[in-house]
């Protein structure tokens, strides 16, 4: 499934706010330096969707606030 994310890097508290069925606002402490914020977002999404980080791929918006992630969650 594809998930649209609006990223808020460099904030004091990590959290996710669901805005729509496929749109989330993700707040992470890491700053957008050398992909650290993107990796932090992947970690937060993995916990949110109860899957591994390897099942989440950033497909659009590597250096932008608006991003699209592909979640390849395997149901057991």
Secondary structure, DSSP 4 states (H G I P E B T S, - for coil): -EEEEEEEES-SS-EEEEEETTEEEEEESS-SSTTHHHHHHHHHHHHHHTS-GGGEEEEE-TTSSEEEEEE-PPP-
